[in-house]
Amino acid sequence: LGNDIEAEEMLLKVIQLEPGYWKNYLALGDFLFASGKYNSATKEYARVTLLKPDDEQGFNRLGASLYLDDQLDKASIAWSRSLEIQPNANNYSNLGTAQFFRHQFEAAIINYKNALKLKPADPVLWANLGDAQKFSHGTEEAQKSYLRAFGLAKEQLLVNPHDHDIQSMLARYQSELGDCIRANSIITKLKTKEISDPYLFYDFSIVALNCNDLSQAKVDMGKAISLGYSEKLLARDIMFSAIYSQGNLH
């Protein structure tokens, strides 16, 4: 109902009444995470992992809050522990992304490939692999991964042709494959819609960078930040080095 103050007070009261129950800390952590208070959420998720050290989701959530709080080393440790408990594609991908932002591209490639063994039809995972390959092995291997991502995204679009997320992904992959005309055509249409998802503008900015439109990339990246995308993570993202090497986005 939007009454965040009362909600947090009630969650704290529950913990006071039952301080040894791990789910209470998980609930508070989820509330704080959804509120964008990642540092505070981290403390609650850490308590979950102490009370329930065999819980894969506790370490997964801890990794996510550390990641969004720009503590990538600790996030990698949490996700590695989660994978030890129960391997899954999502956490392999998460660990790979933390490694990508730390410029550990070879390690990221290994984890994205592990994720793809479990979810081979996921275009996002193929694109993530392409990103790591692009900055490690060069464009040839990356192009194969982007092409696979493009084909899978195109199949998904046949099922749901009005899905903005898939349309944005398709434009991103087209730009990686050098088809800027079609990529920009999709984005132009998407920008006529009411879009409030920062991750779409993240994709838009990458398309602009791939198509050598630095000024448009800055505009789209600024929009992504205003909608909630982490500027700290962007500053670490090698794909945006062309922007940050010139100074602040604004």
N, C-alpha and C positions, 0 to 999 in steps of 0.2 A: 504493500500500500504506500510505499515511499517514506515510511516513518523509520528512518535509519537509526536515529538516536535511541528510540525505544527498543528497536530490534537488537541493537548491540548490548543494551543494558540487560535484556532478557537472556541473551546468550551467555553473558558474563555471570548472571545469576544461576543459570543452569550448571555452569562449571563450578561455581562456589558450592552448590548443593551436592554435586557429584564429581569431585575433582579427579577421580581415578578412571573415569570413563573416556576412552579415546575419541568416541564419536562426537562428544561435546566440543572438543578442540577442533575436530574436522569441520564441524558446522560453523564455528566461529572463523576458522581459516577461510572457508569458502565465502563467507559473508564479506570478510575483509578483502579477499582477492577480487570479488565482484565489484567492490567499491574502489578498486585501484590502489589499495593500501598494501602493496606487495611486501614491504619490509615487515609490517606487522603480521601479515598472513604467514610469512616464513616462520616466525616464532611459534605460531600455533601448529603448523604442519610439522615442525621439528618435534614438538611435544607428542604429536600423533605417532611419529616414527619411534620415539622412545617407549611409548606405551604399547605399541603394536609393531614390533620390528620386522615382522614377516608380511607386512601389508604392502603390496606393490603399489597400490594407488596412493598411499601416504607419501611414499618417496617420489612418485610421479608428480603429485601436487607440489611437494617441496621443491622439486626441480623447476617446475613452471614458475613459482613465485620468485625463486632465486634468479631465474633467467630474465624475468621482466624487471627485476630489481638490479639488473646489470652485474650480477655476481656469477659470471659464466663458469668459472672454475668449480665453484661449489655446486652449481646446477648440474654440471657434467658428472660430478661424484654422486649426486642424488639419483640421477637417471641411470647411471651405471649400476647402482645398488638395486634400483627397481628392476632392471633387466636380469640381474642375478636371481631375483625372486621369481620373476615370471616374464620371459621374453615376449614382446609384442611389437608390432610394426610401428605403432605410435611412439613408443619410447625409444626405439632405435632411431626413428626420424628426429625426435627431439634432441637426442644426444648428438646426432650428426649435425644438426643446426647449430647447437652450442659450439661444436668444434669448428664449423664453417666460420662463425663469427670470430673465433680465435685464430683463424687462418690456418687451421690444422686440416688441410684439404684431403690429404690421404686418409686420415682417420675418419673424416666425414664420409668419404666415398665408401669405405668399408661398412659403416653403419647404415647408410642409405641402401646399399646392396642387401644388407641383412633385412631391412624393412621390406624391400621389394620381393624377397623370397616368400614373405608372409602375405603381402598385398601387391601382387604383380600387375594388377589392373588399375592402380592408383596413379593418375597423371601427375599429381603434385609431387609424389615421391620420385618419379622419373625426372621431373624438372629440377628438383633439389639435387639429384645426382648429376644432372647436366651442369648445374651451377658449380658444384665442387670440381667436376672434371674440367670445366672451362678455365678455372684458375689454378689447376694442377697439371693436367695433361695437354692443355690446349683445346682447340675448337673441334678437332675431328671426332673424338669420342663424345664430346659434349653434344655435337649436332645429332648423333644417333639417339641420344637420350631425349633431347628436345623433340625430335621427330616422333619418338614413341609417345611422349607426353601429348603432343599435338593430336596424334591419331586417337588416343584414348579420350581426350577431352572432346574431340569431335563426335565420337560415339555417344558420349554422355549428353551432348547438346541435342542429339537426335531424339533422346528420350524426353528431355526438358528444354526446349528451345528458348524459353524465356528466363532461364536461370542466369542472373547477372554474374554470379561468381564464375560459372563455367565460361561465359562469354569473355570475361576479363582474363581468365587463364588462357583461353584460346588466343586472344590478342597478344598476350605476353609471349607465348610459344611461337607465334608467327613472327614476332619481332626478332626472336632469337635465331630464327631460320632465315632472316633477311627479307621477309615480306612485310615491309613497313606500310605499304599502301592499304592492304587488307587489315592489318593490325590497327592502324589509325582510324579506319572506317568503322570498326567495331567500337572503339573508344568514343568516337564522336557521337555515335548513337546512344551509348551508355550514359554519356554526360547530359543527355536530355532528360534522363530519369532522375528521380529523387534518390540520391545515393548518400548514405551516411556511414558506410563501411570504410574504415581507414585502409584496410588491406586491398581494396579495389584501387584506391589512389596510389598505393604502393606499387601495384602492378602497372598502373598508368605511367608512373614516373620511370619505371624500368623500360617500358616501351619507348618513352621519349628519349631516354639515354641511348638505347640500342639504335634508335633512328636519328641520333646526332642532334637532338633538339634540347640543348641543355637548359635553356630558359623555361621551356614547358615542363621539364623534369623538376625544376625548382618549384614551380607553381604547384604541381601535383603533390610533391613531397611535403610542401608546406601545408597543403590541405589534409594530407594523411596525418600529420602531426597535430593539427588543430582538432582532428576527430579522435585523437587518442593514441596514435602510434608512438612508440617510444623513440624519442630523439636520441637517447643514449645508444640504443641498439643501431639506429641508422648511422651514427657516427662510427660504429665499429664495422658496418657492412661494406665490404670491399667493392660492391657493385655501385656504391655511391661516392667512391673516392674522388671522382671527377667533380662532384659538387663540393664536398668538404675541403678539397685541396684549395678551393678558391675562397674559403672562409665560410661564415655563417650562412645558413639558408636564407635568412630574412633580408 
